[in-house]
Amino acid sequence: MRILGIDPGIAIVGFGLIETDGAQQRMLQYGAVTTEAGLPLAKRLLQIGNDMEELIGQCAPEVIAIEELFFNNNITTGIAVAHGRGVILYSAEKCGVPLFEYTPSQVKQAVVGYGKAEKRQVMDMTKRLLRLKAVPKPDDAADALAVALCHARSATSLLQRSNLAAKQTI
């Protein structure tokens, strides 16, 4: 299964494409979609939408996993990021790719094994799990790979549970 992980943003949208066979995951591609500071919000959103549709077309993911927003201190930045996230959700739906959403705690739990892990721990485990030489840059791309890993591990877990339930009804 090809999973495109997305770390939403307005200035930088991180992406990470992985492939999984259920037991092993490998990184195929990662990077970031960026928008120019100073552009009006509507132009930035249009660019994000166009770039996401192109990225989805190039990567041909079977599913997209995206991180849910967590508002910390700056509500103004959070609202702009929410707009960007909305455009990403729209792009996934427009392209017909199933979308799965995960909270930051779910990503940390899946990758590190602890829902309150620190960012550095998540990045280090992402590097280890994907057998990379270094933590991907920018950080947004590393975060996106962690979201993709979260889906790979969650999807496997859900699949195993549904197979177990099916065997129990036989």
C-alpha positions as CSV (number, residue, x, y, z in Angstrom):
1,M,0.0,0.0,0.0
2,R,1.2,3.5,-0.9
3,I,0.5,6.0,1.8
4,L,0.9,9.8,1.4
5,G,1.4,11.4,4.8
6,I,0.6,15.2,5.0
7,D,1.7,17.7,7.7
8,P,-0.6,20.6,6.9
9,G,0.5,24.2,6.9
10,I,0.1,27.5,5.0
11,A,3.8,28.4,4.4
12,I,5.1,24.8,4.3
13,V,3.0,21.6,3.7
14,G,5.2,18.6,4.5
15,F,4.6,15.4,2.6
16,G,6.0,11.9,2.8
17,L,5.2,8.9,0.6
18,I,5.8,5.4,2.0
19,E,5.1,1.9,0.9
20,T,4.1,-0.8,3.3
21,D,3.4,-4.5,3.0
22,G,2.0,-4.6,6.5
23,A,5.1,-5.6,8.3
24,Q,7.7,-3.4,6.7
25,Q,7.6,0.2,5.6
26,R,10.0,2.0,3.3
27,M,10.2,5.6,2.3
28,L,9.7,6.4,-1.4
29,Q,9.7,10.2,-1.4
30,Y,9.4,13.2,0.9
31,G,9.5,17.0,0.7
32,A,7.5,20.1,1.1
33,V,5.1,22.3,-0.8
34,T,5.8,25.9,0.0
35,T,4.0,29.2,-0.5
36,E,5.6,32.6,-0.7
37,A,5.3,34.8,2.4
38,G,3.5,38.0,1.7
39,L,1.1,36.5,-0.9
40,P,-2.6,37.0,-0.1
41,L,-4.1,34.1,1.7
42,A,-6.4,33.2,-1.2
43,K,-3.4,33.0,-3.6
44,R,-1.5,30.8,-1.1
45,L,-4.6,28.5,-0.8
46,L,-4.9,28.2,-4.6
47,Q,-1.3,27.3,-4.9
48,I,-1.5,24.7,-2.2
49,G,-4.6,23.2,-3.9
50,N,-2.9,23.1,-7.3
51,D,0.4,21.7,-5.9
52,M,-1.5,19.0,-3.9
53,E,-3.4,17.8,-6.9
54,E,-0.2,17.6,-8.9
55,L,1.5,15.8,-6.0
56,I,-1.3,13.3,-5.6
57,G,-1.2,12.7,-9.4
58,Q,2.5,12.1,-9.4
59,C,2.7,9.9,-6.2
60,A,-0.5,7.9,-7.0
61,P,-1.1,7.1,-3.3
62,E,-3.8,4.5,-2.3
63,V,-4.6,6.5,0.8
64,I,-3.7,9.9,2.3
65,A,-3.1,10.3,6.0
66,I,-3.2,13.9,7.4
67,E,-2.5,15.3,10.9
68,E,-5.3,17.0,12.7
69,L,-4.6,20.5,13.9
70,F,-3.5,21.2,17.4
71,F,-3.9,24.9,18.4
72,N,-1.1,25.9,20.8
73,N,-0.7,29.6,21.4
74,N,-1.1,31.6,18.2
75,I,-4.8,31.3,17.1
76,T,-4.2,33.6,14.1
77,T,-1.6,31.2,12.6
78,G,-3.8,28.3,13.6
79,I,-6.7,29.7,11.5
80,A,-4.5,30.2,8.5
81,V,-3.2,26.6,8.8
82,A,-6.8,25.4,9.1
83,H,-7.6,27.1,5.8
84,G,-4.7,25.3,4.2
85,R,-5.7,22.0,5.8
86,G,-9.2,22.5,4.3
87,V,-7.8,22.9,0.8
88,I,-5.7,19.7,1.3
89,L,-8.9,17.8,2.4
90,Y,-10.7,19.1,-0.7
91,S,-7.8,18.1,-3.0
92,A,-7.8,14.6,-1.7
93,E,-11.5,14.2,-2.1
94,K,-11.4,15.8,-5.6
95,C,-8.7,13.3,-6.6
96,G,-10.8,10.4,-5.2
97,V,-8.1,9.2,-2.7
98,P,-9.4,7.9,0.7
99,L,-8.4,10.2,3.6
100,F,-7.6,9.3,7.2
101,E,-7.0,11.8,9.9
102,Y,-4.8,11.4,13.0
103,T,-4.3,13.5,16.1
104,P,-0.7,14.4,17.1
105,S,-1.1,12.0,20.1
106,Q,-2.1,9.2,17.8
107,V,0.9,9.8,15.6
108,K,3.3,9.8,18.6
109,Q,1.7,6.7,20.0
110,A,2.0,4.8,16.7
111,V,5.6,5.9,16.0
112,V,7.2,6.1,19.5
113,G,4.8,4.1,21.6
114,Y,4.0,7.1,23.9
115,G,1.3,9.6,23.1
116,K,3.1,12.5,24.8
117,A,6.5,11.9,23.2
118,E,8.6,14.9,22.3
119,K,9.1,15.9,18.7
120,R,12.8,14.9,18.6
121,Q,11.8,11.3,19.7
122,V,9.2,11.1,16.9
123,M,11.8,12.3,14.4
124,D,14.4,9.8,15.6
125,M,12.0,6.9,15.5
126,T,10.8,7.9,12.0
127,K,14.4,7.8,10.8
128,R,14.9,4.4,12.5
129,L,11.7,2.8,11.3
130,L,12.3,3.8,7.7
131,R,16.0,2.9,7.9
132,L,17.1,6.4,6.8
133,K,20.6,7.8,7.3
134,A,19.3,11.1,8.7
135,V,16.1,12.8,9.9
136,P,14.4,14.2,6.8
137,K,14.4,18.0,6.3
138,P,12.5,20.1,6.5
139,D,10.9,19.1,9.8
140,D,7.5,19.2,8.1
141,A,8.5,16.4,5.8
142,A,9.7,14.3,8.8
143,D,6.4,15.0,10.5
144,A,4.5,13.9,7.3
145,L,6.5,10.6,7.2
146,A,5.5,10.0,10.8
147,V,1.8,10.5,9.9
148,A,2.2,8.0,7.1
149,L,3.8,5.5,9.5
150,C,0.9,6.1,11.9
151,H,-1.5,5.1,9.2
152,A,0.6,2.1,8.1
153,R,0.6,0.8,11.7
154,S,-3.1,1.7,12.4
155,A,-4.3,0.2,9.1
156,T,-2.4,-3.0,9.8
157,S,-3.9,-3.1,13.3
158,L,-7.4,-2.5,12.0
159,L,-6.9,-5.1,9.3
160,Q,-5.8,-7.7,11.8
161,R,-8.8,-7.0,14.0
162,S,-11.2,-7.3,11.1
163,N,-9.6,-10.6,10.0
164,L,-9.8,-11.9,13.5
165,A,-13.5,-10.9,13.8
166,A,-14.2,-12.6,10.5
167,K,-12.4,-15.8,11.6
168,Q,-14.4,-15.8,14.9
169,T,-17.8,-15.7,13.0
170,I,-16.8,-18.8,10.8
